[in-house]
Amino acid sequence: MIKQLVLLLATLIASITLAWAQVDVNKADEAALDSIRGLGPAKTKAILEERKKGEFKDWADFEARVKGIGQKNAVRLSEAGLQVNGKSKDGAPAKAAAPAKAAAR
């Protein structure tokens, strides 16, 4: 019974953390983008400048339009919480999923 309660609590905390950690590249302001590990002021500025030309359609569009964002970097940014149109990069695990798994043991 205690293990089930701990698991439930860990799952709830992970869900809340995951919801807070996600930043959509098409909706985020400069501060939200800067909060993503791996994005600094220069890259954030480049993203915002490209976004002025139109929203990013998907991860491939994001990678093609923002200089310095390749597939590996995109996976790392997605793991840190960046999303494009509400979607994480394929193959990138959600950052908050790890604590929930550890608590289940």
Sine and cosine of phi, psi and omega as CSV:
sin_phi,cos_phi,sin_psi,cos_psi,sin_omega,cos_omega
0.00,0.00,-0.69,0.73,0.00,-1.00
-0.91,0.42,-0.68,0.74,0.01,-1.00
-0.87,0.49,-0.64,0.77,0.01,-1.00
-0.91,0.41,-0.65,0.76,0.04,-1.00
-0.91,0.41,-0.66,0.75,0.03,-1.00
-0.90,0.44,-0.68,0.73,0.03,-1.00
-0.89,0.46,-0.69,0.72,0.03,-1.00
-0.88,0.48,-0.70,0.71,0.02,-1.00
-0.90,0.45,-0.69,0.72,0.02,-1.00
-0.89,0.45,-0.65,0.76,0.03,-1.00
-0.91,0.42,-0.67,0.75,0.02,-1.00
-0.90,0.44,-0.72,0.70,0.02,-1.00
-0.89,0.46,-0.68,0.74,0.02,-1.00
-0.89,0.45,-0.63,0.78,0.02,-1.00
-0.91,0.42,-0.69,0.72,0.01,-1.00
-0.91,0.42,-0.71,0.71,0.01,-1.00
-0.88,0.47,-0.68,0.74,0.01,-1.00
-0.88,0.47,-0.66,0.75,0.00,-1.00
-0.90,0.43,-0.61,0.79,0.01,-1.00
-0.97,0.24,-0.50,0.87,-0.12,-0.99
-0.98,0.20,-0.30,0.95,-0.09,-1.00
-0.99,0.17,0.75,-0.66,0.01,-1.00
-0.78,-0.63,0.88,-0.48,0.02,-1.00
-1.00,0.06,0.81,-0.58,-0.07,-1.00
-0.88,0.47,-0.44,0.90,-0.02,-1.00
-1.00,0.08,-0.22,0.98,-0.07,-1.00
-0.88,-0.48,-0.34,0.94,-0.13,-0.99
-0.96,0.29,0.55,-0.83,0.12,-0.99
-1.00,0.04,-0.02,-1.00,-0.06,-1.00
-0.86,0.51,-0.69,0.73,-0.03,-1.00
-0.90,0.44,-0.66,0.75,0.00,-1.00
-0.91,0.41,-0.66,0.75,0.03,-1.00
-0.91,0.41,-0.65,0.76,0.03,-1.00
-0.89,0.45,-0.39,0.92,-0.01,-1.00
-0.97,0.25,-0.23,0.97,0.02,-1.00
-0.98,0.20,0.83,-0.56,0.02,-1.00
-0.89,0.46,0.81,-0.59,-0.02,-1.00
0.95,-0.32,-0.23,0.97,0.07,-1.00
-0.95,-0.32,0.82,-0.57,0.08,-1.00
-0.94,-0.34,-0.07,-1.00,-0.03,-1.00
-0.85,0.53,-0.64,0.77,-0.03,-1.00
-0.92,0.39,-0.72,0.70,-0.02,-1.00
-0.93,0.37,-0.61,0.79,0.05,-1.00
-0.88,0.48,-0.69,0.73,0.02,-1.00
-0.89,0.46,-0.66,0.75,0.02,-1.00
-0.89,0.45,-0.65,0.76,0.02,-1.00
-0.90,0.44,-0.73,0.69,-0.02,-1.00
-0.91,0.42,-0.60,0.80,0.04,-1.00
-0.90,0.43,-0.69,0.72,0.03,-1.00
-0.92,0.39,-0.59,0.81,-0.02,-1.00
-0.92,0.40,-0.45,0.89,0.06,-1.00
-0.88,0.48,-0.47,0.88,0.00,-1.00
-0.98,0.20,-0.23,0.97,-0.02,-1.00
0.57,-0.82,0.45,-0.89,-0.01,-1.00
-0.90,0.43,0.44,-0.90,0.07,-1.00
-0.97,0.22,0.76,-0.64,-0.05,-1.00
-0.96,0.27,-0.67,0.74,-0.05,-1.00
-0.32,-0.95,-0.06,-1.00,-0.03,-1.00
-0.89,0.45,-0.62,0.79,0.01,-1.00
-0.88,0.47,-0.67,0.75,0.04,-1.00
-0.90,0.44,-0.69,0.73,0.02,-1.00
-0.87,0.50,-0.74,0.68,-0.01,-1.00
-0.90,0.44,-0.62,0.79,-0.03,-1.00
-0.95,0.32,-0.56,0.83,-0.11,-0.99
-1.00,-0.01,-0.42,0.91,-0.04,-1.00
-0.97,-0.24,0.92,-0.40,-0.02,-1.00
-0.87,0.49,0.73,-0.69,0.03,-1.00
1.00,-0.04,-0.05,1.00,0.06,-1.00
-0.97,-0.25,0.97,-0.22,0.08,-1.00
-0.97,-0.24,-0.12,-0.99,-0.05,-1.00
-0.90,0.44,-0.71,0.71,-0.01,-1.00
-0.90,0.43,-0.69,0.72,0.01,-1.00
-0.91,0.42,-0.62,0.78,0.01,-1.00
-0.89,0.45,-0.64,0.77,0.04,-1.00
-0.89,0.45,-0.70,0.72,0.01,-1.00
-0.89,0.45,-0.67,0.75,0.02,-1.00
-0.91,0.42,-0.63,0.77,0.03,-1.00
-0.90,0.43,-0.66,0.75,0.05,-1.00
-0.88,0.47,-0.52,0.86,0.01,-1.00
-0.99,0.17,-0.13,0.99,0.07,-1.00
0.87,-0.49,-0.01,1.00,0.00,-1.00
-0.97,0.23,0.65,-0.76,0.04,-1.00
-0.75,-0.66,0.41,-0.91,0.13,-0.99
-0.87,-0.49,0.89,-0.46,-0.06,-1.00
0.80,0.59,0.67,0.75,0.07,-1.00
0.97,0.23,0.18,0.98,-0.05,-1.00
-0.85,-0.52,0.67,-0.75,0.12,-0.99
-0.98,0.19,0.33,-0.94,0.04,-1.00
-0.93,0.38,0.71,-0.71,0.05,-1.00
-0.83,0.55,0.73,-0.68,0.01,-1.00
1.00,0.00,-0.05,1.00,0.00,-1.00
-0.98,-0.22,0.90,-0.44,0.02,-1.00
-0.94,0.35,0.50,-0.87,0.04,-1.00
-0.93,0.37,0.69,-0.73,-0.06,-1.00
-0.88,0.48,-0.63,0.78,-0.07,-1.00
-0.98,0.18,-0.09,1.00,-0.03,-1.00
-0.94,0.33,-0.51,0.86,-0.05,-1.00
-0.88,0.47,-0.72,0.69,0.00,-1.00
-0.88,0.48,-0.58,0.81,-0.01,-1.00
-0.91,0.41,-0.63,0.78,0.02,-1.00
-0.92,0.39,-0.66,0.75,-0.02,-1.00
-0.91,0.42,-0.61,0.80,-0.02,-1.00
-0.95,0.30,-0.39,0.92,-0.03,-1.00
-0.96,0.27,-0.31,0.95,-0.05,-1.00
-0.96,0.28,0.00,0.00,0.00,0.00
